[in-house]
């Protein structure tokens, strides 16, 4: 079997069923079907989301309830009772705590519609990107054996920077939701617009280098923006292997509106700083 990059999965199951899987060191998906499990490979990561506390009951849970690593590629069946023989795959579950999905909704990229945030879970299993996995896992994973060189997380500059970044992204996503853009989509659009000021032949590679966005993720974002009719592609004049990306008229209008919205959100977020110029200078030192 050919190697492929690590993938990240979310399986939907009631909390009581998830805890049984943790005890047994296995995963089941979609009422015991084999097809979802066949998508997994050894080394993939799995997160369980539980909308309900118990199977067949209506009491809400709305938590991520387990996280683990796929141990091997072997899918096997087990008869739980006559007439029900579900398929399983072995999982090495990590020491973790259950966390609510609600504070993370605005930052999770696989949730496109923040009002109908439960929609992506409807099929019982889905693939998520590394950003979303790291966001969820950073809140879930517990390691009691690690020795820290600080007494409180807020004594650590890296922690403060991460928390500030996540809070800033949350506020930007909330603001940009007014024009139905994620912050990542906005970054791609504004990077494209900036590059188009100096060249009418902007490629996907140019955008990736300018925005520092992973090429794979950028490709998905561009496809989404094309579906929204905000960008289009055309043949490069000299390089037949490359395609140029440009803004549509609709894209220009949406971006201009988004810039105004984001400027106001930025000003509001950084309003508490006593000296914005000094803060900006310190940030420039870090990104040189």
Backbone as numpy.savetxt, mean C-alpha at the origin, in Angstrom:
# Nx Ny Nz CAx CAy CAz Cx Cy Cz
10.17 -24.50 -10.84 9.33 -23.30 -10.84 10.21 -22.05 -10.84
9.93 -21.13 -11.71 10.76 -19.94 -11.83 10.60 -19.05 -10.61
11.73 -18.42 -10.22 11.68 -17.46 -9.13 10.92 -16.21 -9.57
10.30 -15.56 -8.63 9.63 -14.30 -8.89 9.76 -13.44 -7.64
9.54 -12.14 -7.76 9.65 -11.28 -6.58 8.66 -11.69 -5.49
9.00 -11.38 -4.26 8.11 -11.64 -3.14 6.79 -10.90 -3.33
5.71 -11.57 -3.03 4.39 -10.93 -3.12 3.77 -10.86 -1.72
2.77 -10.00 -1.62 2.13 -9.72 -0.33 0.62 -9.91 -0.50
0.04 -10.72 0.39 -1.36 -11.11 0.24 -2.17 -10.74 1.47
-3.43 -10.46 1.26 -4.39 -10.30 2.35 -5.48 -11.34 2.16
-5.72 -12.12 3.20 -6.79 -13.11 3.19 -7.86 -12.64 4.17
-9.10 -12.77 3.78 -10.22 -12.34 4.62 -10.82 -13.56 5.31
-10.93 -13.49 6.63 -11.55 -14.58 7.40 -11.97 -14.04 8.75
-12.97 -14.66 9.34 -13.41 -14.23 10.67 -12.29 -14.46 11.68
-12.29 -13.68 12.74 -11.21 -13.71 13.71 -11.08 -15.09 14.38
-12.21 -15.74 14.67 -12.13 -17.05 15.30 -11.46 -18.08 14.38
-11.71 -17.99 13.07 -11.07 -18.91 12.12 -9.58 -18.60 11.98
-9.23 -17.31 12.02 -7.82 -16.94 11.92 -7.03 -17.52 13.08
-7.59 -17.43 14.28 -6.87 -17.92 15.46 -6.67 -19.44 15.39
-7.62 -20.15 14.78 -7.44 -21.60 14.57 -6.29 -21.86 13.62
-6.19 -21.03 12.58 -5.08 -21.18 11.63 -3.74 -20.92 12.28
-3.68 -19.93 13.17 -2.42 -19.63 13.88 -2.01 -20.83 14.73
-2.97 -21.41 15.43 -2.67 -22.58 16.27 -2.12 -23.73 15.43
-2.68 -23.93 14.24 -2.26 -25.04 13.40 -1.13 -24.71 12.44
-0.76 -23.45 12.34 0.32 -23.05 11.44 -0.04 -23.20 9.96
-1.29 -22.87 9.61 -1.72 -23.00 8.22 -2.61 -21.84 7.82
-2.80 -21.68 6.52 -3.74 -20.70 5.97 -4.74 -21.41 5.08
-5.98 -20.98 5.19 -7.03 -21.34 4.24 -7.57 -20.03 3.65
-8.13 -20.12 2.47 -8.64 -18.91 1.84 -9.92 -19.22 1.07
-10.83 -18.27 1.09 -12.05 -18.36 0.26 -12.80 -19.66 0.50
-13.07 -19.95 1.77 -13.83 -21.14 2.17 -13.14 -22.43 1.73
-11.82 -22.44 1.81 -11.07 -23.67 1.59 -10.73 -23.98 0.15
-10.87 -23.03 -0.75 -10.56 -23.28 -2.16 -9.05 -23.37 -2.37
-8.65 -24.12 -3.39 -7.22 -24.31 -3.68 -6.67 -23.20 -4.57
-7.51 -22.65 -5.47 -7.02 -21.68 -6.48 -6.31 -20.48 -5.86
-6.86 -19.86 -4.80 -6.15 -18.71 -4.22 -4.77 -19.08 -3.68
-4.67 -20.25 -3.06 -3.41 -20.66 -2.46 -2.34 -20.95 -3.53
-2.79 -21.35 -4.71 -1.84 -21.65 -5.79 -1.10 -20.41 -6.29
-1.62 -19.23 -5.96 -0.95 -17.98 -6.34 0.26 -17.70 -5.45
0.29 -18.34 -4.29 1.34 -18.06 -3.32 2.60 -18.87 -3.61
3.73 -18.34 -3.15 5.02 -19.03 -3.25 5.74 -18.94 -1.92
6.64 -19.85 -1.71 7.46 -19.84 -0.51 8.13 -18.47 -0.36
8.02 -17.89 0.84 8.62 -16.59 1.09 7.67 -15.42 0.93
6.49 -15.66 0.36 5.48 -14.60 0.29 4.97 -14.29 1.69
4.43 -13.10 1.85 3.87 -12.68 3.14 2.35 -12.68 3.06
1.74 -13.04 4.18 0.28 -13.11 4.28 -0.18 -12.31 5.48
-1.18 -11.47 5.27 -1.84 -10.77 6.37 -3.31 -11.17 6.36
-3.85 -11.45 7.53 -5.27 -11.76 7.63 -6.05 -10.52 8.05
-7.17 -10.29 7.36 -8.09 -9.24 7.76 -9.41 -9.88 8.18
-9.93 -9.48 9.32 -11.18 -10.02 9.85 -12.23 -8.93 9.95
-13.25 -9.03 9.12 -14.35 -8.06 9.21 -15.29 -8.42 10.36
-15.36 -9.72 10.69 -16.25 -10.19 11.75 -15.46 -10.95 12.82
-15.99 -10.93 14.04 -15.34 -11.67 15.13 -15.52 -13.17 14.97
-16.71 -13.58 14.57 -17.01 -15.01 14.48 -17.72 -15.32 13.17
-17.40 -16.49 12.62 -18.02 -16.93 11.37 -19.52 -17.10 11.56
-20.30 -16.53 10.64 -21.74 -16.69 10.67 -22.46 -15.72 11.59
-21.69 -14.84 12.26 -22.31 -13.85 13.15 -21.99 -12.44 12.64
-22.72 -11.47 13.14 -22.63 -10.11 12.58 -21.78 -9.15 13.39
-21.24 -9.59 14.52 -20.46 -8.67 15.36 -19.18 -8.26 14.63
-18.98 -6.96 14.47 -17.86 -6.45 13.69 -16.53 -6.63 14.41
-15.49 -6.80 13.60 -14.12 -6.86 14.10 -13.30 -5.73 13.45
-13.22 -5.75 12.12 -12.53 -4.72 11.33 -11.08 -4.55 11.76
-10.39 -5.69 11.90 -8.99 -5.69 12.33 -8.14 -6.57 11.42
-6.86 -6.22 11.32 -5.86 -7.15 10.80 -5.46 -8.04 11.96
-5.58 -9.35 11.80 -5.53 -10.26 12.94 -4.39 -11.27 12.92
-3.61 -11.33 11.86 -2.46 -12.24 11.82 -1.56 -11.86 10.66
-0.29 -12.21 10.81 0.68 -11.96 9.76 1.70 -13.09 9.77
2.08 -13.56 8.58 3.01 -14.68 8.52 3.69 -14.80 7.17
4.55 -15.82 7.07 5.33 -16.08 5.86 5.00 -17.47 5.34
4.81 -17.60 4.04 4.53 -18.90 3.43 5.77 -19.78 3.54
5.64 -20.97 4.14 6.79 -21.82 4.41 7.24 -22.61 3.19
6.29 -23.03 2.35 6.65 -23.85 1.18 5.55 -23.72 0.13
5.73 -24.41 -0.98 4.78 -24.32 -2.09 3.75 -25.45 -2.09
3.73 -26.24 -1.03 2.86 -27.42 -0.99 1.46 -27.07 -0.51
0.49 -27.38 -1.35 -0.92 -27.20 -0.97 -1.51 -28.58 -0.70
-2.19 -28.71 0.41 -2.72 -30.01 0.79 -4.14 -29.84 1.32
-4.87 -30.92 1.38 -6.26 -30.88 1.86 -6.39 -31.65 3.16
-7.33 -31.21 3.99 -7.60 -31.85 5.28 -9.11 -31.95 5.44
-9.61 -33.14 5.77 -11.04 -33.30 6.01 -11.35 -32.82 7.42
-12.07 -31.71 7.52 -12.44 -31.18 8.83 -13.68 -31.88 9.38
-14.60 -32.20 8.47 -15.77 -33.00 8.81 -16.35 -33.51 7.49
-17.19 -34.54 7.52 -17.70 -35.12 6.28 -18.33 -34.07 5.37
-17.84 -34.01 4.15 -18.37 -33.08 3.17 -17.60 -31.78 3.08
-16.65 -31.56 3.98 -15.85 -30.34 3.93 -14.37 -30.67 4.08
-13.65 -30.58 2.94 -12.23 -30.89 2.91 -11.49 -29.70 2.31
-11.15 -28.72 3.14 -10.51 -27.50 2.62 -9.04 -27.71 2.28
-8.53 -26.84 1.42 -7.12 -26.84 1.07 -6.37 -25.86 1.97
-5.11 -26.21 2.28 -4.30 -25.41 3.17 -2.88 -25.26 2.64
-2.19 -24.25 3.18 -0.77 -24.08 2.92 -0.12 -23.69 4.24
1.10 -24.18 4.48 1.75 -23.94 5.77 2.27 -22.52 5.87
2.03 -21.91 7.02 2.43 -20.53 7.28 3.21 -20.46 8.59
4.30 -19.73 8.58 5.03 -19.42 9.81 4.52 -18.07 10.31
3.66 -18.10 11.31 3.05 -16.87 11.80 4.02 -16.12 12.71
4.02 -14.80 12.56 4.89 -13.94 13.35 4.16 -13.48 14.61
4.93 -13.17 15.65 4.36 -12.63 16.86 3.80 -11.25 16.55
2.49 -11.09 16.66 1.87 -9.83 16.25 0.68 -9.49 17.13
0.24 -8.27 17.02 -0.95 -7.83 17.73 -2.03 -7.47 16.71
-3.28 -7.62 17.09 -4.39 -7.24 16.23 -4.50 -5.72 16.20
-4.72 -5.17 15.01 -4.86 -3.72 14.89 -6.08 -3.37 14.06
-6.70 -2.26 14.38 -7.86 -1.78 13.63 -7.42 -1.27 12.26
-8.25 -1.52 11.26 -7.97 -1.00 9.92 -8.32 0.48 9.82
-9.20 0.97 10.68 -9.79 2.30 10.50 -8.76 3.44 10.44
-7.72 3.47 11.32 -6.75 4.58 11.24 -5.87 4.52 10.00
-5.85 3.37 9.30 -4.94 3.19 8.16 -5.60 3.41 6.80
-6.92 3.52 6.79 -7.66 3.53 5.52 -7.14 4.58 4.54
-6.91 5.79 5.02 -6.50 6.87 4.11 -5.11 6.65 3.52
-4.28 5.83 4.18 -2.91 5.62 3.72 -2.72 4.34 2.93
-3.71 3.45 2.93 -3.60 2.19 2.21 -3.92 2.39 0.74
-2.95 2.10 -0.12 -3.12 2.38 -1.54 -4.07 1.41 -2.24
-4.26 0.21 -1.66 -5.16 -0.73 -2.33 -6.63 -0.35 -2.09
-6.86 0.56 -1.17 -8.22 1.06 -0.95 -8.36 2.36 -1.74
-8.95 2.28 -2.90 -9.06 3.44 -3.79 -10.19 4.38 -3.35
-11.33 3.80 -2.99 -12.47 4.60 -2.56 -12.53 4.57 -1.04
-12.16 5.68 -0.41 -12.05 5.71 1.04 -13.42 5.66 1.73
-14.49 6.00 1.00 -15.83 5.90 1.58 -16.33 4.45 1.56
-16.00 3.73 0.48 -16.39 2.31 0.37 -15.16 1.44 0.56
-14.52 1.61 1.70 -13.21 0.98 1.90 -13.26 -0.53 2.03
-14.42 -1.10 2.31 -14.52 -2.55 2.43 -14.59 -3.28 1.11
-14.76 -2.53 0.02 -14.98 -3.14 -1.31 -13.84 -4.07 -1.75
-12.55 -3.73 -1.54 -11.47 -4.61 -2.02 -11.47 -6.01 -1.40
-12.14 -6.17 -0.26 -12.10 -7.45 0.45 -13.18 -8.42 -0.03
-13.97 -8.02 -1.02 -15.17 -8.79 -1.37 -14.88 -10.18 -1.91
-13.70 -10.39 -2.52 -13.42 -11.70 -3.10 -12.70 -12.64 -2.13
-12.37 -12.16 -0.94 -11.79 -13.05 0.07 -10.29 -13.11 0.09
-9.63 -12.66 -0.98 -8.17 -12.63 -1.01 -7.72 -11.63 -2.06
-6.67 -10.87 -1.74 -6.16 -9.89 -2.69 -4.67 -9.70 -2.49
-4.01 -9.25 -3.57 -2.60 -8.91 -3.50 -2.47 -7.43 -3.20
-1.52 -7.08 -2.32 -1.25 -5.68 -2.02 0.20 -5.37 -2.35
0.56 -4.09 -2.41 1.94 -3.73 -2.72 2.79 -3.68 -1.45
4.09 -3.51 -1.62 5.02 -3.52 -0.50 4.76 -2.36 0.45
4.41 -1.20 -0.10 4.12 -0.04 0.74 3.01 -0.36 1.74
1.91 -0.95 1.25 0.79 -1.24 2.13 1.14 -2.33 3.13
1.91 -3.34 2.67 2.33 -4.39 3.60 3.17 -3.82 4.74
4.13 -2.97 4.41 5.00 -2.40 5.43 4.23 -1.49 6.37
3.24 -0.78 5.85 2.42 0.07 6.69 1.66 -0.75 7.72
1.04 -1.83 7.27 0.27 -2.69 8.17 1.19 -3.44 9.13
2.23 -4.07 8.59 3.11 -4.91 9.42 3.85 -4.09 10.47
4.19 -2.84 10.16 4.90 -2.01 11.14 4.05 -1.76 12.38
2.73 -1.81 12.21 1.84 -1.63 13.35 1.55 -2.95 14.07
1.69 -4.08 13.36 1.29 -5.37 13.92 2.40 -6.13 14.63
3.60 -6.11 14.05 4.65 -7.03 14.51 5.17 -6.65 15.89
5.26 -7.65 16.74 5.75 -7.49 18.11 7.03 -8.28 18.27
8.05 -7.66 18.82 9.31 -8.38 19.11 9.79 -7.94 20.47
9.62 -8.81 21.45 9.94 -8.46 22.84 11.42 -8.66 23.18
12.20 -9.23 22.27 13.60 -9.52 22.57 14.57 -8.45 22.10
14.08 -7.47 21.34 14.96 -6.44 20.81 15.33 -5.43 21.89
16.61 -5.08 21.94 17.08 -4.06 22.88 17.21 -2.73 22.13
16.56 -1.72 22.64 16.55 -0.42 22.00 17.56 0.51 22.66
18.06 1.47 21.88 19.01 2.44 22.43 18.32 3.75 22.79
17.02 3.67 23.06 16.28 4.84 23.53 15.16 4.34 24.44
14.70 5.22 25.31 13.65 4.86 26.27 12.25 5.02 25.70
12.13 5.93 24.75 10.83 6.19 24.14 11.04 6.43 22.64
10.13 5.94 21.79 10.30 6.13 20.35 10.49 7.58 19.94
9.83 8.52 20.65 9.94 9.92 20.24 11.29 10.55 20.57
12.22 9.73 21.12 13.60 10.18 21.29 14.44 9.88 20.06
13.87 9.13 19.12 14.59 8.67 17.93 14.20 9.51 16.72
15.21 10.10 16.03 14.93 10.97 14.89 14.24 10.22 13.76
14.67 8.98 13.52 14.07 8.20 12.45 12.58 7.96 12.69
12.25 7.64 13.93 10.84 7.43 14.28 10.03 8.71 14.07
10.59 9.84 14.51 9.89 11.12 14.36 9.69 11.46 12.89
10.73 11.19 12.08 10.63 11.48 10.65 9.57 10.59 10.01
9.55 9.30 10.38 8.57 8.37 9.83 7.15 8.78 10.23
6.95 9.09 11.50 5.62 9.48 11.96 5.15 10.77 11.29
6.08 11.72 11.14 5.74 12.98 10.47 5.37 12.73 9.02
6.16 11.87 8.35 5.89 11.56 6.95 4.53 10.89 6.77
4.23 9.91 7.65 2.96 9.21 7.55 1.79 10.16 7.82
1.94 11.03 8.80 0.86 11.97 9.10 0.67 12.96 7.95
1.81 13.41 7.38 1.73 14.33 6.25 1.06 13.68 5.05
1.45 12.42 4.75 0.83 11.71 3.63 -0.67 11.51 3.86
-1.03 11.22 5.11 -2.45 11.03 5.42 -3.24 12.31 5.14
-2.68 13.45 5.55 -3.36 14.72 5.32 -3.42 15.07 3.84
-2.34 14.77 3.11 -2.32 15.06 1.67 -3.32 14.18 0.93
-3.37 12.89 1.29 -4.33 11.98 0.66 -5.77 12.43 0.93
-6.01 12.88 2.17 -7.35 13.33 2.52 -7.74 14.55 1.68
-6.80 15.48 1.52 -7.08 16.69 0.74 -7.28 16.37 -0.74
-6.40 15.51 -1.28 -6.45 15.20 -2.72 -7.62 14.31 -3.09
-8.24 13.72 -2.10 -9.42 12.90 -2.37 -10.55 13.72 -2.99
-10.48 15.05 -2.79 -11.50 15.94 -3.37 -11.45 15.91 -4.89
-10.26 15.64 -5.46 -10.13 15.56 -6.92 -9.87 14.10 -7.36
-10.17 13.17 -6.47 -10.08 11.73 -6.75 -8.66 11.33 -7.18
-7.67 11.86 -6.46 -6.27 11.49 -6.67 -5.68 10.98 -5.37
-4.80 9.99 -5.46 -3.96 9.64 -4.32 -2.73 10.54 -4.35
-2.01 10.58 -3.26 -0.82 11.43 -3.24 0.21 10.94 -4.25
0.36 9.62 -4.39 1.31 9.08 -5.36 0.94 9.49 -6.78
-0.35 9.45 -7.10 -0.80 9.88 -8.43 -0.50 11.36 -8.65
-0.68 12.16 -7.60 -0.38 13.59 -7.70 1.11 13.80 -7.97
1.97 13.06 -7.25 3.42 13.19 -7.43 3.80 12.90 -8.88
3.21 11.86 -9.45 3.52 11.49 -10.83 3.05 12.59 -11.80
1.86 13.10 -11.59 1.33 14.15 -12.47 2.17 15.42 -12.40
2.55 15.82 -11.19 3.29 17.07 -11.07 4.73 16.91 -11.56
5.29 15.70 -11.39 6.62 15.43 -11.94 6.58 15.50 -13.47
5.54 14.91 -14.05 5.38 14.94 -15.50 5.23 16.38 -15.99
4.40 17.16 -15.31 4.18 18.55 -15.72 5.47 19.36 -15.65
6.26 19.12 -14.62 7.52 19.84 -14.46 8.49 19.48 -15.58
8.59 18.22 -15.89 9.50 17.77 -16.94 9.06 18.28 -18.32
7.75 18.39 -18.51 7.22 18.88 -19.79 7.52 20.37 -20.02
7.93 21.07 -18.96 8.29 22.48 -19.10 9.57 22.65 -19.92
10.42 21.59 -19.90 11.72 21.68 -20.58 11.85 20.71 -21.76
10.91 19.79 -21.87 10.99 18.81 -22.97 9.59 18.32 -23.32
9.35 18.11 -24.61 8.06 17.55 -25.02 8.16 16.04 -25.26
9.29 15.45 -24.85 9.48 14.00 -24.98 9.90 13.43 -23.62
8.94 13.32 -22.74 9.18 12.81 -21.39 8.79 11.33 -21.36
9.72 10.49 -20.97 9.48 9.05 -20.91 9.18 8.61 -19.48
8.75 7.37 -19.37 8.49 6.78 -18.05 9.77 6.76 -17.22
10.90 6.49 -17.86 12.19 6.49 -17.17 12.51 7.87 -16.60
12.21 8.91 -17.36 12.45 10.28 -16.89 11.63 10.57 -15.63
10.38 10.15 -15.65 9.50 10.39 -14.49 10.01 9.61 -13.27
10.44 8.36 -13.48 10.93 7.54 -12.38 12.16 8.17 -11.73
13.07 8.66 -12.56 14.29 9.26 -12.03 14.00 10.57 -11.31
13.07 11.34 -11.84 12.75 12.64 -11.24 11.99 12.49 -9.93
11.05 11.54 -9.89 10.19 11.39 -8.72 10.70 10.39 -7.70
11.72 9.61 -8.11 12.29 8.57 -7.23 11.24 7.52 -6.84
10.36 7.21 -7.79 9.34 6.18 -7.58 9.79 4.90 -8.26
9.58 3.77 -7.59 9.91 2.47 -8.14 9.25 2.29 -9.51
10.03 1.74 -10.47 9.55 1.65 -11.86 8.28 0.81 -11.98
8.21 -0.27 -11.21 7.02 -1.13 -11.28 5.78 -0.39 -10.77
5.96 0.29 -9.64 4.84 1.05 -9.09 4.44 2.17 -10.04
5.44 2.84 -10.62 5.16 3.94 -11.54 4.34 3.45 -12.72
4.67 2.29 -13.25 3.93 1.75 -14.38 2.46 1.56 -14.03
2.18 1.05 -12.82 0.80 0.85 -12.39 0.08 2.18 -12.22
0.79 3.17 -11.66 0.19 4.48 -11.46 -0.14 5.14 -12.79
0.78 5.05 -13.75 0.54 5.63 -15.07 -0.66 4.97 -15.76
-0.77 3.66 -15.62 -1.92 2.97 -16.21 -3.23 3.47 -15.59
-3.19 3.69 -14.27 -4.39 4.19 -13.59 -4.72 5.59 -14.06
-3.70 6.43 -14.21 -3.93 7.81 -14.67 -4.44 7.83 -16.11
-3.98 6.87 -16.92 -4.48 6.78 -18.30 -5.95 6.36 -18.31
-6.29 5.42 -17.40 -7.70 5.01 -17.29 -8.59 6.20 -16.92
-8.03 7.11 -16.14 -8.78 8.31 -15.73 -8.75 9.40 -16.79
-8.04 9.12 -17.90 -7.91 10.07 -19.03 -7.18 11.35 -18.62
-6.23 11.20 -17.67 -5.44 12.34 -17.23 -4.10 12.42 -17.96
-3.63 11.29 -18.50 -2.41 11.26 -19.30 -2.66 10.42 -20.55
-1.72 10.51 -21.49 -1.74 9.63 -22.65 -0.30 9.36 -23.06
-0.13 8.43 -23.96 1.21 8.05 -24.43 1.26 8.16 -25.95
2.46 8.44 -26.47 2.65 8.44 -27.91 4.07 7.97 -28.20
4.30 7.63 -29.46 5.61 7.12 -29.85 6.68 8.20 -29.69
7.86 7.75 -29.24 9.01 8.65 -29.15 9.53 8.95 -30.56
9.99 10.16 -30.81 10.40 10.56 -32.16 11.64 9.80 -32.64
12.56 9.49 -31.71 13.83 8.87 -32.12 14.03 7.46 -31.56
13.45 7.19 -30.40 13.62 5.88 -29.77 12.32 5.08 -29.92
12.31 4.13 -30.83 11.11 3.37 -31.12 10.69 2.46 -29.97
11.63 2.18 -29.05 11.32 1.31 -27.92 10.64 2.08 -26.78
10.72 3.38 -26.82 10.18 4.20 -25.73 8.90 4.90 -26.15
8.08 5.22 -25.16 6.88 6.00 -25.39 6.94 7.27 -24.55
6.47 8.35 -25.12 6.43 9.63 -24.41 5.10 9.74 -23.66
5.17 10.36 -22.51 3.98 10.56 -21.68 3.64 12.04 -21.68
2.37 12.36 -21.81 1.98 13.76 -21.76 0.64 13.91 -21.06
0.37 15.11 -20.58 -0.88 15.40 -19.91 -1.99 15.68 -20.92
-3.17 15.16 -20.67 -4.34 15.53 -21.47 -4.87 16.87 -20.95
-5.81 17.44 -21.66 -6.42 18.69 -21.19 -7.11 18.46 -19.84
-7.76 17.33 -19.71 -8.41 17.00 -18.44 -7.35 16.87 -17.35
-6.21 16.24 -17.69 -5.12 16.09 -16.72 -4.58 17.42 -16.26
-4.43 18.36 -17.18 -3.94 19.70 -16.82 -4.91 20.39 -15.87
-6.20 20.27 -16.15 -7.21 20.92 -15.31 -7.24 20.31 -13.91
-7.21 18.98 -13.85 -7.24 18.29 -12.56 -5.98 18.61 -11.76
-4.83 18.61 -12.43 -3.57 18.89 -11.74 -3.55 20.32 -11.19
-4.00 21.28 -11.99 -4.01 22.67 -11.52 -4.88 22.82 -10.27
-6.02 22.16 -10.29 -6.90 22.18 -9.12 -6.25 21.50 -7.94
-5.57 20.36 -8.21 -4.91 19.60 -7.14 -3.77 20.39 -6.51
-3.03 21.15 -7.33 -1.93 21.96 -6.81 -2.45 22.98 -5.81
-3.54 23.62 -6.14 -4.13 24.62 -5.24 -4.60 23.97 -3.94
-5.22 22.81 -4.05 -5.71 22.09 -2.86 -4.54 21.66 -1.99
-3.50 21.10 -2.62 -2.37 20.58 -1.86 -1.56 21.72 -1.23
-1.46 22.85 -1.90 -0.74 24.00 -1.33 -1.40 24.44 -0.03
-2.72 24.51 -0.02 -3.44 24.88 1.19 -3.25 23.84 2.29
-3.29 22.55 1.91 -3.10 21.48 2.90 -1.68 21.51 3.46
-0.68 21.77 2.59 0.71 21.88 3.03 0.88 23.02 4.02
0.34 24.18 3.67 0.46 25.35 4.53 -0.15 25.08 5.90
-1.28 24.42 5.92 -1.96 24.10 7.17 -1.14 23.12 8.00
-0.54 22.10 7.33 0.21 21.07 8.05 1.45 21.66 8.72
2.17 22.53 8.00 3.43 23.08 8.51 3.25 24.40 9.26
2.02 24.77 9.51 1.75 26.07 10.13 2.35 26.20 11.53
2.48 25.08 12.24 2.97 25.14 13.63 4.48 25.32 13.74
5.21 25.20 12.62 6.67 25.37 12.66 7.02 26.83 12.96
7.99 27.00 13.85 8.39 28.36 14.22 9.22 29.02 13.13
9.99 28.20 12.37 10.81 28.77 11.30 10.86 27.78 10.14
10.02 28.00 9.16 9.92 27.07 8.03 11.18 27.07 7.17
11.86 28.20 7.07 13.07 28.29 6.24 14.19 27.41 6.81
14.37 27.47 8.12 15.40 26.64 8.76 15.05 25.16 8.61
13.78 24.83 8.79 13.34 23.44 8.64 13.61 22.94 7.23
13.32 23.78 6.23 13.55 23.40 4.83 15.05 23.20 4.57
15.88 24.07 5.14 17.33 23.94 4.97 17.84 22.62 5.55
17.33 22.24 6.71 17.75 20.99 7.34 17.33 19.79 6.50
16.15 19.83 5.92 15.69 18.75 5.05 16.57 18.64 3.80
16.95 19.77 3.23 17.81 19.75 2.04 19.15 19.08 2.34
19.65 19.25 3.54 20.91 18.61 3.91 20.77 17.09 3.89
19.60 16.61 4.30 19.37 15.16 4.39 19.23 14.51 3.01
18.69 15.23 2.04 18.41 14.61 0.74 19.51 14.87 -0.29
20.60 15.54 0.10 21.70 15.77 -0.85 22.39 14.45 -1.18
